[in-house]
């Protein structure tokens, strides 16, 4: 798996886990599934960052997203 794809997948999972955590807490139930998704997304982001030699700058993040989306659209 490409490090850009791992980063985008991990970031998407992190973004989806946050509303799930708030929903579980507001319903007074433990956020088990949301916590697992949060751990998987965080792990993917950390692995992607460790595979890039210089790391990822904040200015590169939109370009990474568009490159990954462009690969699937074309």
Order of alpha helices (4+ residues) and beta strands (2+ residues): alpha-alpha-alpha
